[in-house]
Amino acid sequence: MALVSLFALHFFFTALFRGLITTRTARKIHKREIGFKTLIIGSNEKALELHNELKDQAVSSGFDLVGFIHINGGDGHLMKDHLPHLGHVKDVVQIIDNQEIEEIIIAIESSEHESIRTIINEIQGREVHIKIIPGIYDILSGSVKMTAIFGVTLIDITKEVMPQWQYSLKRIMDIIVSILVLILGFPFFLIVGTIVKLTSKGAIIYSHERIGKNGTPFMIHKFRSMHEDAEKDTPLLSSEGDSRITPFGLFMRKTRIDEFPQFYNVLLGEMSIVGPRPERQYFIDKIKESAPHYGHLNKIKPGITSWGQVKFGYAENVNEMVERLKYDLLYVENRSLFLDFKIIIYTVLIVLQGRGK
């Protein structure tokens, strides 16, 4: 009985104060005292119509309009007398960062519809919510969620695939597993490190820069599987029969042993156990030339193992990287804890059987 009473009191006071804070925040949003920094992509009739509807709302939706950017045309924008003109859509990523944008509303004309996919590909991976007016809904997939914002109906296209509780549990599992692997595997890592040192010159651990969530660079760590200074100038992908790979390095790659130091990256929060493999900026730029939708992978943390890694393995050239990309995109759009477990199981089988490519 005492436990029930304690739980009831705890719930009451938690819900009470949370309700008070939420109500006060909502009231401030509705009165335009606070809001989310919002960028409008579009500069003519539809953008102006949207701007006027938002400004005329008796109760604010929370959009703090900081400016607009244009797609076509010179200086004759209808929006120029209503909001600051922040530039061209090609600079949207830089504008998002400089202005600390939280919300984006795409309000473009019919003649500009061909730019919609490029815009979304550029924005994906940034910490912003993207909304679009219903007139161009048919260009997008039917899986988006429509939300009515008082007098203005917008489509929210930045839906969350994985529930928040799964994200939290995934992070807890990442931490627990990483700690266990790093502690229990330490004697094994000493043996591997010793063999690496004895079989070739150079450092035991190879560290270099990769690109993580939201385009943030970080240093990834691996057991060195190549000869020292294998990449002095232009970055190169490894291939079958690559003379840069040491004999023991070839064994480590087949069994994925070289990836184990990345559990330290997972512990730091730079990576997850399961997620798209992080790439170097040099190769990301190459991939985007033929597959601009690569930016969708930046929405989540990169991983030690991935759907693409299990299905395809290491890529030997940019074309193979593009081919592997489809599996990682499938993961991003269908991610769940159940899918993570399946990928981990297949990865363990690859390690035990030495089937890594």
C-alpha positions in Angstrom: 0.0 0.0 0.0 2.8 2.3 0.9 4.5 1.6 -2.5 1.3 2.4 -4.3 0.8 5.6 -2.4 4.4 6.7 -3.1 3.9 5.9 -6.8 0.7 7.9 -6.9 2.3 10.9 -5.2 5.3 10.8 -7.5 3.1 10.6 -10.6 0.9 13.4 -9.4 3.7 15.9 -8.7 5.6 14.9 -11.8 2.5 15.2 -14.1 1.4 18.4 -12.3 4.7 20.3 -12.8 5.2 19.0 -16.3 1.7 20.1 -17.1 2.3 23.6 -15.7 5.6 23.9 -17.7 4.0 22.6 -20.9 0.9 24.9 -20.5 3.1 28.0 -19.9 5.4 27.2 -22.8 2.4 26.7 -25.2 0.9 30.0 -24.0 4.1 31.8 -24.8 4.3 30.2 -28.3 0.7 31.1 -29.0 1.4 34.8 -28.0 4.5 34.9 -30.1 6.7 35.4 -27.1 8.9 32.5 -28.2 9.1 30.5 -31.4 11.2 28.2 -33.6 13.5 29.8 -36.0 12.0 29.2 -39.4 13.3 29.5 -43.0 11.0 29.7 -46.0 12.3 28.2 -49.2 10.5 30.1 -51.9 10.2 33.8 -52.9 7.1 34.4 -54.9 3.3 33.9 -54.8 3.1 30.7 -52.7 5.7 31.9 -50.2 4.0 35.2 -49.9 0.6 33.6 -49.3 2.1 31.3 -46.7 3.8 34.2 -45.0 0.6 36.3 -44.8 -1.4 33.4 -43.4 1.1 32.7 -40.7 1.3 36.4 -39.8 -2.5 36.8 -39.7 -3.0 33.9 -37.3 -4.8 35.0 -34.1 -3.0 32.2 -32.3 0.6 31.6 -33.4 1.8 28.2 -34.6 5.3 28.8 -33.2 7.1 29.7 -36.5 9.6 32.6 -36.0 10.2 33.6 -39.6 13.8 34.7 -39.9 14.0 35.0 -43.7 13.6 33.4 -47.1 15.8 32.0 -49.9 15.0 31.8 -53.6 15.4 29.2 -56.3 14.9 31.0 -59.6 14.9 34.6 -60.6 17.1 37.7 -59.9 16.1 40.4 -57.4 12.4 40.6 -58.3 11.1 38.5 -55.4 7.7 39.2 -53.9 9.0 38.3 -50.5 11.7 40.9 -50.3 9.5 43.5 -48.7 8.3 41.1 -46.0 11.3 39.0 -44.8 15.1 39.3 -45.1 16.5 37.6 -48.3 19.2 35.2 -47.0 20.4 33.9 -50.4 20.0 31.1 -52.9 18.9 27.6 -52.3 22.3 26.2 -53.2 23.6 27.8 -49.9 20.8 26.3 -47.8 23.1 24.1 -45.6 25.3 27.1 -44.8 22.3 29.3 -44.1 20.8 26.7 -41.8 24.0 26.6 -39.7 24.6 30.3 -39.7 21.0 31.2 -38.7 20.5 28.2 -36.4 17.4 27.3 -38.3 15.0 24.8 -36.5 12.1 24.7 -39.0 12.0 24.8 -42.8 8.9 25.4 -44.9 9.1 24.7 -48.6 6.7 27.0 -50.5 7.9 27.0 -54.1 6.1 27.6 -57.4 4.9 24.9 -59.9 7.8 25.8 -62.2 10.3 25.0 -59.5 9.0 21.6 -58.6 11.9 19.8 -60.2 14.1 21.2 -57.4 12.2 19.6 -54.5 14.1 16.4 -54.4 17.5 18.2 -54.6 16.4 20.5 -51.8 15.4 17.6 -49.5 18.5 15.7 -50.2 20.6 18.7 -49.2 18.7 19.3 -46.0 18.5 15.7 -44.9 20.8 15.0 -42.0 20.5 18.5 -40.5 18.7 19.0 -37.2 15.7 20.7 -38.7 12.1 19.9 -39.2 11.0 20.1 -42.9 7.4 21.0 -43.9 5.9 21.6 -47.3 2.6 23.0 -48.5 0.1 20.3 -49.8 0.2 21.5 -53.4 3.3 19.5 -54.1 2.4 16.5 -52.0 2.1 14.3 -55.1 5.9 14.7 -55.7 6.7 13.0 -52.4 5.9 9.5 -51.2 2.5 8.8 -49.6 4.1 7.9 -46.3 4.4 11.5 -44.9 2.2 12.8 -42.1 -0.1 15.7 -42.7 -0.6 18.2 -39.9 -3.1 21.1 -39.9 -1.6 24.3 -38.4 -4.7 26.3 -37.8 -5.4 28.1 -41.1 -2.3 26.7 -42.8 -2.1 23.0 -43.7 1.4 21.7 -43.9 2.9 18.3 -44.6 5.6 17.1 -42.2 8.2 15.1 -44.1 10.7 14.6 -41.3 8.9 11.7 -39.7 10.6 9.6 -37.0 10.8 5.9 -38.0 12.0 4.6 -34.7 10.0 5.5 -31.5 11.9 7.5 -28.9 11.9 4.6 -26.4 13.7 2.5 -28.9 16.3 5.2 -29.4 16.9 5.4 -25.7 17.1 1.6 -25.3 19.4 1.4 -28.4 21.8 3.9 -26.7 21.7 2.0 -23.4 22.5 -1.2 -25.2 25.3 0.5 -27.1 26.9 1.6 -23.8 26.5 -1.7 -22.0 27.8 -3.9 -24.9 30.7 -1.5 -25.5 31.8 -1.6 -21.9 31.6 -5.4 -21.8 33.5 -5.8 -25.1 36.2 -3.4 -24.1 36.7 -5.0 -20.7 36.2 -8.7 -21.4 38.0 -8.5 -24.8 41.0 -6.6 -23.4 43.3 -9.7 -23.2 42.3 -10.6 -26.8 43.0 -7.1 -28.0 46.5 -7.3 -26.4 47.1 -10.4 -28.5 45.8 -8.9 -31.7 47.8 -5.7 -31.1 51.0 -7.7 -30.5 50.6 -9.6 -33.7 49.9 -6.4 -35.6 53.1 -4.9 -34.2 55.2 -8.0 -34.9 54.1 -8.6 -38.4 54.5 -5.1 -39.9 55.9 -1.7 -39.1 53.7 1.1 -37.8 51.2 1.9 -35.1 48.9 -0.8 -33.7 45.8 1.5 -34.0 45.0 3.4 -37.2 42.9 6.5 -36.6 41.5 8.8 -39.3 38.6 11.2 -39.9 35.2 10.0 -40.9 31.9 11.8 -41.2 29.2 11.1 -38.6 25.6 12.2 -37.8 24.6 15.6 -39.2 27.9 15.8 -41.1 30.0 16.0 -37.9 33.6 14.7 -38.4 35.1 12.4 -35.9 38.2 10.2 -35.6 37.5 6.5 -36.1 39.8 3.8 -34.7 40.7 0.4 -36.1 43.5 -2.2 -35.8 45.9 -1.3 -38.5 45.4 -3.8 -41.4 47.6 -2.0 -44.0 51.3 -1.2 -44.2 52.4 2.1 -42.7 51.7 5.2 -44.9 49.5 3.2 -47.3 47.5 6.4 -48.0 50.0 9.2 -48.2 48.1 11.3 -50.8 44.7 10.7 -52.4 42.5 8.3 -50.4 42.1 4.9 -51.9 39.6 2.1 -51.4 41.0 -1.4 -50.7 40.4 -4.1 -53.3 41.0 -7.8 -53.7 44.7 -8.6 -53.9 45.5 -5.1 -52.5 49.3 -5.1 -51.8 48.8 -2.5 -49.1 47.0 -5.0 -46.8 49.2 -7.0 -44.6 48.7 -10.8 -44.4 47.4 -10.6 -40.8 45.4 -7.5 -41.9 43.6 -9.6 -44.5 42.6 -12.1 -41.8 41.4 -9.3 -39.6 39.2 -7.9 -42.4 37.7 -11.2 -43.2 36.7 -11.7 -39.5 36.0 -8.0 -38.9 38.5 -8.1 -36.0 40.0 -4.8 -37.2 36.7 -3.0 -36.3 36.7 -3.9 -32.6 38.4 -0.6 -31.4 35.3 1.2 -32.7 33.5 0.1 -29.6 35.4 3.0 -28.0 33.7 5.3 -30.6 30.4 3.8 -29.7 31.0 4.5 -26.0 31.8 8.1 -26.8 28.5 8.4 -28.6 30.1 9.1 -32.0 28.9 5.8 -33.4 26.3 3.0 -32.7 26.8 -0.7 -33.0 24.4 -0.8 -35.9 24.2 2.0 -38.5 25.5 2.9 -41.9 29.3 2.7 -42.2 30.9 6.1 -41.9 32.8 7.4 -44.9 35.5 9.9 -45.6 34.4 13.3 -46.9 36.4 12.6 -50.1 34.3 9.6 -51.0 31.1 11.2 -49.8 31.6 13.9 -52.4 32.3 11.3 -55.1 29.2 9.3 -54.1 27.0 12.4 -54.2 27.9 13.1 -57.8 25.8 10.1 -58.9 23.7 9.5 -55.7 22.8 12.9 -54.1 20.4 11.1 -51.7 23.5 9.9 -49.7 22.7 12.7 -47.4 19.8 10.7 -45.9 22.3 8.5 -44.1 23.5 11.5 -42.0 20.2 11.5 -40.1 21.5 8.8 -37.8 24.7 7.8 -36.1 27.1 5.6 -38.2 27.7 2.1 -37.0 30.3 -0.7 -36.6 28.1 -3.0 -38.7 25.3 -2.2 -41.1 22.8 -3.8 -43.5 25.0 -2.7 -46.3 28.1 -4.3 -44.7 26.3 -7.6 -44.1 24.7 -7.8 -47.6 27.6 -6.3 -49.6 30.8 -6.1 -47.6 33.6 -3.7 -48.3 33.3 -1.7 -51.5 36.3 -1.6 -53.9 35.2 1.5 -55.9 32.7 4.3 -55.9 30.2 2.4 -58.0 30.1 -0.4 -55.5 29.7 2.2 -52.7 26.6 3.5 -54.5 25.3 0.0 -54.9 25.8 -0.7 -51.2 24.1 2.6 -50.4 20.6 1.2 -51.2 20.9 -1.3 -48.3 21.9 1.4 -45.9 19.0 3.6 -47.1 16.6 0.7 -46.5 17.9 0.5 -43.0 17.5 4.2 -42.3 13.9 4.1 -43.5 13.0 0.9 -41.7 15.2 0.9 -38.6 14.0 -0.8 -35.5 15.5 -2.7 -32.6 14.4 -6.0 -34.2 16.2 -5.1 -37.4 19.3 -4.2 -35.3 19.2 -7.6 -33.6 19.0 -9.4 -37.0 22.0 -7.4 -38.4 24.0 -8.2 -35.3 23.3 -11.9 -35.5 24.4 -12.0 -39.2 27.5 -10.0 -38.4 28.5 -12.5 -35.6 28.1 -15.3 -38.1 30.3 -13.5 -40.6 32.9 -13.0 -37.9 32.8 -16.7 -36.7 32.9 -18.0 -40.3 35.4 -15.5 -41.6 33.2 -14.6 -44.6 33.9 -10.9 -44.6 34.6 -9.4 -48.0 
